[in-house]
Amino acid sequence: MRTRTQPYDLDSLADVAFVLCARRGYDATSMDEIAKATGITKAAHLPSRFRQGGALGAWARRALRTLFAVLEEPAAKSGWARERLQAIIARVAEVTMQMLPEVGGAVK
């Protein structure tokens, strides 16, 4: 975790929230717990975009960025169409499996 002198952005807040949600589940994790874990004195000081479902939105954006990045990999851009499609499908499956703990924490 960061020290109090280092500011949090939405992604770093989402990282902290993810750890807490993975332990307790999304619905069981309060904004007060996230504030305490980050060293922010009150949940009211968390950015309003984060409070309004920001953790879930940050996870979704991260997942989509990661999946779309697969399309920029060399194997997805060269070769026959069938080879490119196979490479994309294999990487999407691999990336999705890597993201399962994060997704599981969001829906637990």
C-alpha positions as CSV (number, residue, x, y, z in Angstrom):
1,M,0.0,0.0,0.0
2,R,1.1,3.6,-0.5
3,T,2.0,6.0,2.2
4,R,-0.3,9.0,3.0
5,T,2.0,11.4,1.2
6,Q,1.4,9.6,-2.1
7,P,-1.9,10.6,-3.8
8,Y,-4.2,7.9,-5.1
9,D,-5.7,7.9,-8.6
10,L,-8.7,5.9,-9.6
11,D,-6.6,2.9,-10.7
12,S,-4.6,2.7,-7.5
13,L,-7.8,3.1,-5.4
14,A,-9.3,0.3,-7.5
15,D,-6.2,-1.9,-6.7
16,V,-6.8,-1.4,-3.0
17,A,-10.5,-2.0,-3.3
18,F,-9.8,-5.1,-5.3
19,V,-7.7,-6.6,-2.5
20,L,-10.4,-5.9,0.0
21,C,-13.2,-7.2,-2.2
22,A,-11.3,-10.3,-3.0
23,R,-11.2,-11.1,0.7
24,R,-14.7,-10.1,1.6
25,G,-16.7,-9.7,-1.6
26,Y,-17.8,-6.6,-3.4
27,D,-21.1,-6.1,-1.5
28,A,-19.4,-6.7,1.9
29,T,-16.7,-4.1,1.4
30,S,-17.5,-0.6,2.6
31,M,-16.1,2.7,1.5
32,D,-15.0,3.3,5.1
33,E,-12.8,0.1,4.8
34,I,-11.3,1.3,1.5
35,A,-10.6,4.7,3.0
36,K,-9.0,3.2,6.1
37,A,-6.8,0.9,3.9
38,T,-5.6,3.8,1.9
39,G,-4.9,6.1,4.9
40,I,-7.6,8.6,3.7
41,T,-9.1,10.0,6.8
42,K,-12.8,9.7,5.7
43,A,-14.6,7.9,3.0
44,A,-16.2,11.2,2.1
45,H,-12.7,12.3,0.8
46,L,-12.6,9.5,-1.8
47,P,-13.1,10.9,-5.3
48,S,-16.8,11.0,-6.1
49,R,-16.2,9.1,-9.4
50,F,-14.8,6.3,-7.3
51,R,-17.7,6.2,-4.9
52,Q,-20.3,5.9,-7.6
53,G,-19.3,2.4,-8.6
54,G,-15.8,3.5,-9.6
55,A,-14.1,0.3,-8.5
56,L,-16.3,-1.9,-10.7
57,G,-15.9,0.6,-13.6
58,A,-12.1,0.7,-13.1
59,W,-12.0,-3.1,-13.2
60,A,-14.1,-3.2,-16.4
61,R,-11.9,-0.6,-18.1
62,R,-8.7,-2.4,-17.1
63,A,-10.1,-5.7,-18.4
64,L,-11.2,-4.2,-21.7
65,R,-7.8,-2.4,-22.1
66,T,-6.1,-5.7,-21.5
67,L,-8.3,-7.6,-24.0
68,F,-8.0,-4.9,-26.7
69,A,-4.2,-5.0,-26.3
70,V,-4.2,-8.5,-27.6
71,L,-5.2,-7.1,-30.9
72,E,-2.0,-5.1,-31.1
73,E,0.3,-8.1,-30.5
74,P,2.4,-9.2,-33.4
75,A,0.7,-12.6,-33.8
76,A,-2.7,-10.8,-34.2
77,K,-1.4,-8.6,-37.0
78,S,0.6,-10.9,-39.3
79,G,0.0,-14.2,-41.0
80,W,-3.0,-15.7,-42.5
81,A,-6.5,-14.8,-41.2
82,R,-7.0,-18.2,-39.6
83,E,-3.6,-18.0,-37.8
84,R,-4.4,-14.5,-36.6
85,L,-7.8,-15.6,-35.3
86,Q,-6.3,-18.6,-33.6
87,A,-3.7,-16.4,-31.9
88,I,-6.3,-13.9,-30.8
89,I,-8.6,-16.5,-29.4
90,A,-5.7,-18.3,-27.5
91,R,-4.5,-15.0,-26.0
92,V,-8.0,-13.8,-25.0
93,A,-8.5,-17.1,-23.2
94,E,-5.1,-16.8,-21.5
95,V,-5.7,-13.2,-20.5
96,T,-9.2,-14.0,-19.2
97,M,-7.9,-16.8,-17.0
98,Q,-5.3,-14.4,-15.6
99,M,-8.0,-11.9,-14.8
100,L,-10.3,-14.4,-13.1
101,P,-9.1,-13.5,-9.5
102,E,-9.9,-9.9,-10.2
103,V,-13.3,-10.6,-11.7
104,G,-14.1,-13.0,-8.9
105,G,-13.4,-10.3,-6.3
106,A,-15.8,-8.0,-8.0
107,V,-18.7,-10.5,-8.1
108,K,-18.0,-12.4,-4.8
